[in-house]
Amino acid sequence: MRLLVLGVNGFIGNALAERVLNETDWEIYGLDIRADKLGECLGHERFHYVEGDISINREWIEYHVKKCDVVMPLVAIATPMTYVREPLRVFELDFEENLKVVRLCVKYGKRLLFPSTSEVYGMCPDIEFKEDESHLVLGPINKQRWIYSASKQLLDRVIWAYGFQHGLKFTLFRPFNWIGPKLDEVTTDPEKEGSSRVVTQFISSLFLAEPIRLVDGGLQKRCFTYIDDGIACLMKIVENKDEKLNGQIFNIGNPRNEATVKELATKLKTMFTNDPRTGHFTKHSEIIEVFSKDFYGEGYQDIDRRVPSIARAKEMIGWEPKVDLDTALKKTLDYYLATSLPQTLPVI
């Protein structure tokens, strides 16, 4: 099998590439604007990497869509701050550029694996979100935070329509708050792109001994999924045994790992302060509360909770997540303590 991964250096892309090279005989053709997370994948005889941009390297992309068997366009802006401040840039990349890839898959008859998002469910009131039953409930137009969700949802619908009318082979997957090593960058600006997800924001704050800011009290609940569990499910989707996964949508999450953002902050701070590698810190982060309008701006709106139903993944793929929340957080924090702490010592 030849697999084309656009955005191969990202959190999902690099973890998938490593698993593919270690456990299969598949070949990977990858494109990204940087390669700092690819490690030992670079130089592997079955890994073919090109530094490039999805919006620029169009001839390369078309050639490799035609050449490969399975196409995964993983490139997207997934930063809430950017949704609010630059919604058009989110739409242009997340929808318009990815739509071009979708249409190439239709043109050349290639199988498409598209990363939808748990955010498409929006403010759905269901106890558990079901792929084909739950309503997708977004906020008003003036809450620009929903541009990401709306862009992903529209692409989901376009892909489904291409399958219905033109026979496109596809599978959509919806990650629910995946965490783990190489999640994002740990930086001096926890809100910037590349440091967008809440776990990495909190770790950045801990490393800088700056306040951990809980937006609107941090009472929002999320289900956190360890990257190894998510990739295990994704590998089965790529394999597509007997082609039974074509035309399906899968939630990939861990409903047992639900916690409030406040609980997440407390767990991470406790792990950090108790780790012997942080013994030289004479000051540690406070946990404080901020209003969303001050943190993100007026265009932000949040989701109280999102819990995936994974019944379909269990039934059709035989997959179930294994890693509990504390273990997932410890493994994630351990990675950053080992790789980033010496470069990010706070000035005290």
N, C-alpha and C positions, 0 to 999 in steps of 0.2 A: 504494500500500500504506500502511496505517495501522498503526504499530508502537507497542505499549504497553510501556514499560520502567519497571519498578518497581525503584528503586535506581539511577536514571539518573545520579546524581552520583558513583557509585562508579568504581573503576578501569576496569572493563570498560564500564560504562554510558556514561561521558562520552566515552571513546574511540570507542565505537560510534556515539554520537550525532553526533559531529563528522564521522566518515567518511560516515555516511548523508546528512547535510546537504550535504556537499561533492561527493558522487559520484552521488546519486540524486535522484528527485523524490518520495521517500517522506515521509510525515509522521510525526513522533514525538510521542507523549504521554508525559510523564515525571513521575514522583513521587519525591521524596526529602525527607529531613529538612533538607537544606542544599543549596546550589547553588554552592559556592566553586570547584568544578572545571569548571564548565560553560562558562565563558569566553564566546566569541562565539556559542555556541549560544543563549544567552539573548537574546531579542529577534528571533531569526530567525523569519520568517513561517511556517515549517513545523515549528517547535519549540514545543510547548505544555507549559509546566512548571507544576506545582503543588507547593508545599511541604507535605509531609504525611508521615504515618506509616502503614505498611502495616497495623498493628494497630488504627488508629483511623479512617482515611479509607475505610471499607469501602463506603459508598454510592458514592463517587467511583470506587473501583476497579471495582465491579460495572458501573457505567454505562460505563466505558471499556473493560472487557473486551468488553462487548456491542457497543461502537462500533468497536473495532479489529479488524484481520485477524490479527495475530500478537501474542502476549503473551510477554514475557520477565520473569519474577520473579527479579531479581538480588539481592534483599535477603537477607543472611545475616550471622551472626557467624562470622568466619573467623580467630579469634585463639586459638592453642593455650593461652595462659595462661587464657583464659576457659573453654575446654573443661574444664580441670582444676578451676577454682575455682567456676564457676557453670554446671554442665552442664545444669541444668533450663532456664535462660534460653536456652541454645543450642538445646535441643530445642523450646522453645515458639516461638521465632522461625523457626529454620531448617526445622523440620518443620511444626508446627501452623499457623502463619500462611501458609506457602506452600501447604499442602494446600488451604486455602480458595480460593486463586487457581486451583489445579489444577481444583477442582470447578466453579468458575465457567467455566473453559474447556470443560469437559464439558457444562455446562448450556447454553451458548450456541454450542457447535459451533465454537470458535475453535482455531487452531493454537497449540500451546505449544512454546516453546523453553526448555528448563530447564537451568540450569547445575549439572550434577553436579560431581564433583571427582575429581582423581587419587587423593585419599585413600580413595576407596571400595575401591581394590585392597588397601589395608592392607599387610600383610606378605606379600603374594603372592610366591612364590619364582621366578616366571617371569623369564626374561632380559628379555623385553619384554612389556608388558601389552597384551592384546588384548581389545577391547570385549565380545565375546560368548563368549570362551573362558576367560579367566583367572579363577581362583577369587578371591573377595573374602574375605581372611583378616584378621579383626580379633582384637585381644587380649582378655584376660579382662575381666569386668564391672567389677572394681575399678580398672581403668585408665580413668579417666573421659575421658581424651584422645580415646577413640574415639566419644564421643557425637556429634561433628560428622560423622564418616564414616558412622556408623550412621544418623543422621537423613537424610543425603543418599541413602544407599543405599536406605533404606526408601521415600523419595519416588520414586527411580528405579523401584522395583518397583511402587509404586502407579500411577505414570504408565503404565508398561508394561501393567498390568492394565486400566486404563481404555481404553487403545488396543485391547487384545485383546477386551474385553467390550462396550465402548460406542463403539468407532470413533473415539476421540480421536486427532486428528492431532498428532504430537509429534516432536521431535528432542531428544535429550540430547547435551550436549557436556561434555567433561571437560578443563578447562585444566590444564596441567602447568607450574606455577611461572612464570606470566607476570610480566615485569618491564618497566619503562619509566617515562617521565615521569608524574607524578601517581599513582604507585603507592600511597603511603600518606602520612601526615603525618610530617614530621621533627620530633620533639618532644624535650623534656627527659626523657621517660620512654619509652624505646624498647620497653618491653613492654606499653604500654597499647593498648587498642583503637584502631584507626585508624593504628597503627604496627606492625602485627603481622607482616609478612612479613620474612624474614631480611635481604634486601637493604636495606630501609629501616631495620631495627634497626641494621645495621652502619654505614650512612651517618649515622644519628643519633649513634652513638658517636664516629665520626670528627669530626663537627662539634663535639662537646662535649669532644674530646680525652680521652674516658673509655675504659676497657678494652673491647675487642671480646671478648665472652665466647663461647667455643665450647662448646656443650653436649656433654658426653661426648667431648670431643676434636675435634668437628667432622668426623668421618670419614664421616658420612652423605652420600650422593650424591644430587644432584637434577639434573634437566634443565631448564635455564632457557630461556624462550621470550620473544622480544621482542614487545611489545604489538602492533606493526604487523603482524607475521606472524599473531598470533592473531586480530586483527580481520579480516584479509583472508580467513581461513577462515570466520569467523563471518558475514561478509557473504554469502558463497556459501550458507551454511546458511539465513540469513534469506530469501534470494532463492528457494531451493528450486525450481530450474528443473525443469519437468516433474513436480513433486511427487515426485521419486524419493527424497527424503531423509526422508520420513515414516516413523516407526517405526524410525529408525536411531540409533545411538550413535556419537559421534566423539571420539576422543582428539585434542586439539589441543596439541601440544608439539613440542619440537625434540630428538630423541634424540642429535644430534651435539653438543649443548651440555651434556653431562654434566660435573659437577665436584663435588668434595667441598665441604662448607661451609667447611672450612679453606682450601681453594684460593680459594674465593670471597672470604673475608676478606682474604687476602694480595693478591689482584688489586685489590680496592677500595682497600686501604690504599696500595698502590703508586701507583695512579692519583691518589689524593687528595694524597699528599705531593709528587708530581711536578707537580701542577697549579700554575701561577703564581698562581692566585687564593688559594692557601693559604700563600703565602710569609710572611705575617705570623704564622703559627702557630709558637710557640717550643716547643711540646710536641705530640706526636702519640700516638695510641692505641696501647697495647700489645695484643697478641693473647694472651689467657689461656684456660685451660681450666677449666670448672666442671662439677659433676655435675648431671645432669638433676633429681635429687630436690631439690637445693638451689635450682635455677633455677625449676622448674615446680611441684615438689611430688611426692608419692608417686603421684598419679594419672596420671603421664605415662609414655608409652612411645613409642619412635620407630621409624622405618622406615629400613632400611639404604639402600635405593635404589629409585627408581621411574623406569622408562624406558618411554615410550609406543611402542607400535606405531602408526605413522601410515599403514599400508598402505591402510586403508579411505578415509581422507581423500584420499590420492593417487589412488586408483582412481575413487571416486565423485564427487569434487569437483574433482580436478585441482590440489590444493593441496599445497605443500611449503614449509616455512620457509626463509628466506633469510639471516637476520641471525645472525652468529656470536656467541659468548658475549662476547668482549672488546668488540666493537662495542656489543652490547646493554648491557653494564655501563657503558661510557663514556657512551652517550647518556643513561642513567638518572642517572648521577652528574652529568653536565653540567647537567641540568635542575635538580637540587637546589642545585648550586653557584650557578646563576644566580638562583634564586628564594628560597632559604632561608638561605644562608650569612651574610648581613649580620645577620640576626635571631638567629642561634644561635652567636655567637662565644663560645668558651670563656673562663672566668675563669681566668687563669694568673698 
